[in-house]
């Protein structure tokens, strides 16, 4: 199974994907690139930028990807 297919299946199962969890959940490091490729193929993937704290206690924003309903 390709990374793109794993990502698509994961999102279609109702999960939210981020760069932070994509390695552990799917073994994918270049998730933004795979998301872009899936969009080019016509998949409706929503991006929501959400704030999280990094290990230094700073607030940063990360993309949360999900399938558009």
C-alpha positions, 0 to 999 in steps of 0.5 A: 500500500502506498503512503497516499493510500494509507493517508486516504484510508486514514482520513476516510475512517474519520481520523484527523491527520497532522505532521505530528501524528503521521509518522506514528500512525502511517509511517509518512514523514512528507505528509504535506506532499502526499496531501497535495498529490491527493488534492491534485487527484480530486480528493476534497481534503480540508486543512484547519490550522490549530495552535499547539504548544511545542516542547519549549512551551511556545504556541505554534500552528499545525495543519489538521487534515480531514476529509471534507463532508 
